[in-house]
């Protein structure tokens, strides 16, 4: 959870100078630790920078993680449409 929070802080520039590369790295680590939201945000970041193959990989991981979670079931259905 800490990596996801730090990723968002750096990515959005919340109280620090925005640094999407640094934020993206924390989000990647968050996803690697099986954070559904970390995977979604990292996939969207890759989509934003036109890294579509990497985005697809992380959307798939988010989809797989979300299917097994009641908390993210609704969001997961949206993500899994890719």
NORQUIVEN-V143627 format. One record per backbone hydrogen bond with DSSP energy under -0.5 kcal/mol. NH is the residue of the N-H (numbers start at 1). CO is the residue of the C=O. E is the energy in kcal/mol with one decimal. If there is no record, write none. Layout:
BEGIN
NH|CO|E, NH|CO|E
END
This chain:
BEGIN
5|1|-2.4, 6|2|-2.7, 7|3|-2.5, 8|4|-2.4, 9|5|-2.5, 10|6|-2.6, 11|7|-2.8, 12|8|-2.8, 13|9|-1.2, 14|9|-2.2, 15|13|-1.1, 19|10|-2.6, 23|19|-2.9, 24|20|-2.9, 25|21|-1.9, 26|22|-1.9, 27|23|-2.3, 28|24|-2.5, 29|25|-2.1, 30|26|-2.2, 31|27|-2.4, 32|28|-2.5, 33|29|-1.4, 34|31|-2.4, 35|30|-1.8, 36|34|-0.7, 39|35|-2.3, 40|36|-2.3, 41|37|-2.7, 42|38|-2.3, 43|39|-2.6, 44|40|-2.5, 45|41|-2.1, 46|42|-2.3, 47|43|-2.2, 48|44|-2.5, 49|45|-1.7, 50|47|-1.5, 51|46|-3.3, 52|50|-0.9, 55|51|-2.4, 56|52|-2.4, 57|53|-1.8, 58|54|-2.2, 59|55|-2.6, 60|56|-2.2, 61|57|-1.9, 62|58|-2.4, 63|59|-2.6, 64|60|-2.6, 65|61|-2.6, 66|62|-3.0, 67|63|-2.0, 68|64|-0.6, 68|65|-0.7, 69|66|-1.8, 73|70|-0.7, 76|72|-3.1, 77|73|-1.8, 78|74|-1.2, 79|75|-2.3, 80|76|-2.7, 81|78|-1.1, 82|79|-1.4
END
